[in-house]
């Protein structure tokens, strides 16, 4: 199987950005919107999916998730096209 690991960025209702990992982007975004996703996104719904990257392995996706989480707000905005 290829391309079944994803890193995604959500824009929350309060304007903040959340980065996560999943194997099913649609399901995960729905979980966040339903308040069943990460603790961070609860109370910050609705969320908008603003960026997705796909990877062949979980380790590659997790490494990229970590990289994105280290970026500054301005760098993340450039990445997702919000600048």
C-alpha atoms as an extended CHARMM CRD file, in Angstrom:
* protein
*
        83  EXT
         1         1  UNK       CA              0.0000000000        0.0000000000        0.0000000000  PROA      1               0.0000000000
         2         2  UNK       CA              1.1940000000        3.4960000000       -0.7400000000  PROA      2               0.0000000000
         3         3  UNK       CA              0.0860000000        6.9400000000        0.3190000000  PROA      3               0.0000000000
         4         4  UNK       CA             -1.9630000000        5.7640000000        3.2820000000  PROA      4               0.0000000000
         5         5  UNK       CA             -0.3330000000        7.9410000000        5.9030000000  PROA      5               0.0000000000
         6         6  UNK       CA             -1.2300000000       11.6050000000        6.0790000000  PROA      6               0.0000000000
         7         7  UNK       CA             -0.1650000000       14.7410000000        7.8810000000  PROA      7               0.0000000000
         8         8  UNK       CA             -2.8480000000       17.4040000000        7.9390000000  PROA      8               0.0000000000
         9         9  UNK       CA             -3.2520000000       20.9710000000        9.1450000000  PROA      9               0.0000000000
        10        10  UNK       CA             -6.5690000000       22.2990000000       10.4110000000  PROA      10              0.0000000000
        11        11  UNK       CA             -7.5720000000       25.8910000000       10.8990000000  PROA      11              0.0000000000
        12        12  UNK       CA             -9.7080000000       26.0390000000       14.0180000000  PROA      12              0.0000000000
        13        13  UNK       CA            -12.6550000000       28.3780000000       14.5760000000  PROA      13              0.0000000000
        14        14  UNK       CA            -10.4640000000       30.6190000000       16.7490000000  PROA      14              0.0000000000
        15        15  UNK       CA             -7.9520000000       31.0070000000       13.9010000000  PROA      15              0.0000000000
        16        16  UNK       CA             -5.3390000000       28.7170000000       15.4290000000  PROA      16              0.0000000000
        17        17  UNK       CA             -3.6590000000       25.9540000000       13.4260000000  PROA      17              0.0000000000
        18        18  UNK       CA             -3.5630000000       22.2960000000       14.4770000000  PROA      18              0.0000000000
        19        19  UNK       CA             -1.2770000000       19.6860000000       12.8940000000  PROA      19              0.0000000000
        20        20  UNK       CA             -1.9530000000       15.9650000000       13.1340000000  PROA      20              0.0000000000
        21        21  UNK       CA             -1.3260000000       12.5070000000       11.6720000000  PROA      21              0.0000000000
        22        22  UNK       CA             -3.9280000000       10.0480000000       10.3770000000  PROA      22              0.0000000000
        23        23  UNK       CA             -4.5280000000        7.2180000000        7.9460000000  PROA      23              0.0000000000
        24        24  UNK       CA             -7.9960000000        8.5480000000        7.0300000000  PROA      24              0.0000000000
        25        25  UNK       CA             -8.2100000000       12.3240000000        6.5980000000  PROA      25              0.0000000000
        26        26  UNK       CA            -12.0000000000       12.5560000000        6.0960000000  PROA      26              0.0000000000
        27        27  UNK       CA            -12.7470000000       10.4580000000        9.1840000000  PROA      27              0.0000000000
        28        28  UNK       CA            -10.2520000000       12.3800000000       11.2910000000  PROA      28              0.0000000000
        29        29  UNK       CA            -11.5860000000       15.8070000000       10.3070000000  PROA      29              0.0000000000
        30        30  UNK       CA            -15.1130000000       14.5800000000       11.0840000000  PROA      30              0.0000000000
        31        31  UNK       CA            -13.8960000000       13.4180000000       14.5110000000  PROA      31              0.0000000000
        32        32  UNK       CA            -12.3720000000       16.8210000000       15.2060000000  PROA      32              0.0000000000
        33        33  UNK       CA            -15.5900000000       18.5650000000       14.1210000000  PROA      33              0.0000000000
        34        34  UNK       CA            -17.6300000000       16.2790000000       16.3750000000  PROA      34              0.0000000000
        35        35  UNK       CA            -15.4490000000       17.1690000000       19.3540000000  PROA      35              0.0000000000
        36        36  UNK       CA            -13.9630000000       13.6500000000       19.3960000000  PROA      36              0.0000000000
        37        37  UNK       CA            -10.5510000000       14.5610000000       17.9930000000  PROA      37              0.0000000000
        38        38  UNK       CA             -7.5850000000       15.9000000000       19.8910000000  PROA      38              0.0000000000
        39        39  UNK       CA             -8.1780000000       17.6930000000       23.1770000000  PROA      39              0.0000000000
        40        40  UNK       CA             -6.7400000000       20.8350000000       21.5480000000  PROA      40              0.0000000000
        41        41  UNK       CA             -9.4710000000       21.0620000000       18.9010000000  PROA      41              0.0000000000
        42        42  UNK       CA            -12.3910000000       20.4580000000       21.2940000000  PROA      42              0.0000000000
        43        43  UNK       CA            -14.0750000000       23.7840000000       21.8260000000  PROA      43              0.0000000000
        44        44  UNK       CA            -12.3550000000       25.1820000000       18.7370000000  PROA      44              0.0000000000
        45        45  UNK       CA            -14.8020000000       23.7650000000       16.2010000000  PROA      45              0.0000000000
        46        46  UNK       CA            -15.7080000000       23.9470000000       13.4400000000  PROA      46              0.0000000000
        47        47  UNK       CA            -12.3520000000       23.1600000000       11.8710000000  PROA      47              0.0000000000
        48        48  UNK       CA            -11.2890000000       23.6320000000        8.2500000000  PROA      48              0.0000000000
        49        49  UNK       CA             -8.8400000000       21.2980000000        6.5570000000  PROA      49              0.0000000000
        50        50  UNK       CA             -6.2560000000       23.6310000000        5.0090000000  PROA      50              0.0000000000
        51        51  UNK       CA             -3.3440000000       21.3100000000        4.1500000000  PROA      51              0.0000000000
        52        52  UNK       CA             -2.6530000000       17.5960000000        3.5670000000  PROA      52              0.0000000000
        53        53  UNK       CA              0.5440000000       15.7180000000        2.6990000000  PROA      53              0.0000000000
        54        54  UNK       CA              0.6550000000       11.9750000000        1.9910000000  PROA      54              0.0000000000
        55        55  UNK       CA              3.4350000000        9.5020000000        2.7860000000  PROA      55              0.0000000000
        56        56  UNK       CA              4.2730000000        5.8630000000        2.1140000000  PROA      56              0.0000000000
        57        57  UNK       CA              5.1990000000        5.1160000000        5.7130000000  PROA      57              0.0000000000
        58        58  UNK       CA              4.0120000000        6.0910000000        9.1570000000  PROA      58              0.0000000000
        59        59  UNK       CA              7.5600000000        7.0210000000       10.1860000000  PROA      59              0.0000000000
        60        60  UNK       CA              7.9070000000        9.4710000000        7.2910000000  PROA      60              0.0000000000
        61        61  UNK       CA              4.5470000000       11.0370000000        8.1280000000  PROA      61              0.0000000000
        62        62  UNK       CA              5.3590000000       11.3030000000       11.8320000000  PROA      62              0.0000000000
        63        63  UNK       CA              8.6970000000       12.9340000000       11.0350000000  PROA      63              0.0000000000
        64        64  UNK       CA              6.9510000000       15.4860000000        8.8350000000  PROA      64              0.0000000000
        65        65  UNK       CA              4.2960000000       16.1240000000       11.5040000000  PROA      65              0.0000000000
        66        66  UNK       CA              7.0970000000       16.9110000000       13.9570000000  PROA      66              0.0000000000
        67        67  UNK       CA              8.7670000000       19.2280000000       11.4190000000  PROA      67              0.0000000000
        68        68  UNK       CA              5.5430000000       21.1620000000       10.8430000000  PROA      68              0.0000000000
        69        69  UNK       CA              4.9200000000       21.4620000000       14.5790000000  PROA      69              0.0000000000
        70        70  UNK       CA              8.3380000000       23.1020000000       14.9650000000  PROA      70              0.0000000000
        71        71  UNK       CA              7.5010000000       25.8190000000       12.4270000000  PROA      71              0.0000000000
        72        72  UNK       CA              6.5670000000       29.3210000000       13.5220000000  PROA      72              0.0000000000
        73        73  UNK       CA              3.0160000000       30.5510000000       12.9700000000  PROA      73              0.0000000000
        74        74  UNK       CA              4.1800000000       32.6010000000        9.9600000000  PROA      74              0.0000000000
        75        75  UNK       CA              5.9630000000       29.5850000000        8.4510000000  PROA      75              0.0000000000
        76        76  UNK       CA              2.8550000000       27.4300000000        8.9260000000  PROA      76              0.0000000000
        77        77  UNK       CA              0.6980000000       30.1140000000        7.2830000000  PROA      77              0.0000000000
        78        78  UNK       CA              3.0430000000       30.1080000000        4.2750000000  PROA      78              0.0000000000
        79        79  UNK       CA              2.9180000000       26.3040000000        4.1280000000  PROA      79              0.0000000000
        80        80  UNK       CA             -0.8760000000       26.1830000000        4.0530000000  PROA      80              0.0000000000
        81        81  UNK       CA             -1.3110000000       29.2950000000        1.9100000000  PROA      81              0.0000000000
        82        82  UNK       CA             -2.9190000000       31.5430000000        4.5250000000  PROA      82              0.0000000000
        83        83  UNK       CA             -0.3080000000       34.3070000000        4.2540000000  PROA      83              0.0000000000
